[in-house]
Amino acid sequence: MPPTPPPPGAPRPAAVVNAEIRERAASLSAEEYQALLEEWAEAVKASVVEAA
């Protein structure tokens, strides 16, 4: 199953992306894993900027 695409606009919360990575870790291709890691990193950056 391909990763859930993020909605346009605000990224999904980092916790949601992290949960998807953990849930699907064994079945992810390298490309899917990389895409989720990039989405997670963007979500973390967005939450840091929001907190600042």
LUMDREN-442594 format. One record per residue (C-alpha): residue in three letters; x, y, z. Coordinates in pm, 1 decimal. Layout:
% LUMDREN-442594
SITE type        x        y        z
SITE  ALA        X        Y        Z
...
% end
This chain:
% LUMDREN-442594
SITE type        x        y        z
SITE  MET      0.0      0.0      0.0
SITE  PRO    150.2    340.1    -93.0
SITE  PRO    194.1    603.7    177.3
SITE  THR   -100.7    827.1    242.8
SITE  PRO    -34.9   1149.9     53.4
SITE  PRO    -33.3   1458.8    271.3
SITE  PRO   -321.3   1698.2    217.7
SITE  PRO   -245.1   2025.2     42.5
SITE  GLY   -146.7   2296.8    286.5
SITE  ALA    -43.6   2205.6    638.3
SITE  PRO    152.5   1882.0    685.0
SITE  ARG     12.5   1594.9    888.2
SITE  PRO    127.3   1605.1   1250.4
SITE  ALA    463.0   1439.0   1311.8
SITE  ALA    302.7   1191.5   1553.1
SITE  VAL     64.9   1072.3   1280.4
SITE  VAL    345.3   1023.0   1029.0
SITE  ASN    558.1    849.9   1293.8
SITE  ALA    271.3    613.5   1375.1
SITE  GLU    235.2    526.7   1006.4
SITE  ILE    608.9    457.8    978.8
SITE  ARG    599.6    229.3   1282.5
SITE  GLU    284.5     50.8   1166.7
SITE  ARG    409.0    -12.2    814.7
SITE  ALA    786.0    -42.0    871.4
SITE  ALA    813.8   -404.8    765.5
SITE  SER    626.5   -353.2    438.7
SITE  LEU    767.2    -18.9    320.7
SITE  SER    992.6      3.9     18.7
SITE  ALA   1300.3    221.9     49.6
SITE  GLU   1128.2    493.6   -154.1
SITE  GLU    813.4    486.0     61.2
SITE  TYR   1022.4    497.0    378.5
SITE  GLN   1223.1    791.6    246.8
SITE  ALA    906.0    979.2    150.5
SITE  LEU    756.9    925.7    495.1
SITE  LEU   1080.5   1035.5    663.6
SITE  GLU   1080.5   1353.7    457.3
SITE  GLU    715.6   1417.4    543.9
SITE  TRP    792.1   1355.6    912.3
SITE  ALA   1086.2   1598.8    901.9
SITE  GLU    868.1   1868.5    745.0
SITE  ALA    603.1   1812.1   1011.6
SITE  VAL    863.6   1845.9   1287.8
SITE  LYS    996.2   2168.7   1132.9
SITE  ALA    642.5   2307.2   1106.3
SITE  SER    571.7   2230.0   1472.1
SITE  VAL    897.6   2396.4   1580.4
SITE  VAL    819.4   2707.0   1378.6
SITE  GLU    465.1   2713.1   1518.0
SITE  ALA    596.9   2682.6   1874.6
SITE  ALA    845.4   2967.8   1824.9
% end
